[in-house]
Amino acid sequence: MILQCPERCASSHVLADALTSVLAIIDLSAGLFYGWTWTHP
């Protein structure tokens, strides 16, 4: 099945949002556990 553009665009948008959330959690964890205050000024 070939995805239409709206479906493809929506799925890539959801994946980008998920990746951003995971990176934000990693960033906050690094700041909490390692004291890296420069990660979130």
Helices and strands as residue ranges (DSSP letters): H 5-34, G 37-39
